[in-house]
Every structure is written in C-alpha cells, then in structure tokens.
C-alpha cells in the first residue's frame, strides 16, 4: 500500500498535514490512502504505552485540517475513537463525535 515508503506511526498524519498546508485540495484519493494507513497504524499500535492519547489526538487533528470527509477518513476517526476509549479517555463528547463521524476542524477540543 505504501509502495516502499515508511509511513508507520504518525507519519501518515504528518504527510496529510503537509499536503493540506501545501494547498492540495482536489486529491481526496491521496488523503484516503493516508487515512487507511493511519487506521491500520491505530489498530496496530493502539495499546502500546509509547503510543499515547496525545499522539492519537495529534493524528486526528492533522486529518481534520485536511477538510476531507470521506468514508476512509470517517473510518479512521471511528478507529481513533475506539483507540482513545481503550486508553481510558474521559472526554465523552470527543469519543462520541469521533465514533459518529461528526468530528472536524470546527469541533470542540478537549
């Protein structure tokens, strides 16, 4: 899927953030691919102590900046909500907005 690129950890979110800042708008397939990689990484590293709540929150914030609301990104938000729930996050509003697909750039922040 990554064609030899190393996008483990939060690098897929970093790449999406950099693309959004550089003005990429009409290439949602790029953001979808990065969101799929991010979902995989959230599932893979969700319970590691080195993969803190803060890192998960930073990843979803970077995708929110992209402004794309595709099924891949909504699935990634849902996966992030489950990950945060497993890590013991107490912000019910954030968890609900992630799992319901309501999360976005203008959402309330913890």
Helices and strands as residue ranges (DSSP letters): H 11-21, H 28-45, H 53-66, H 71-86, H 92-100
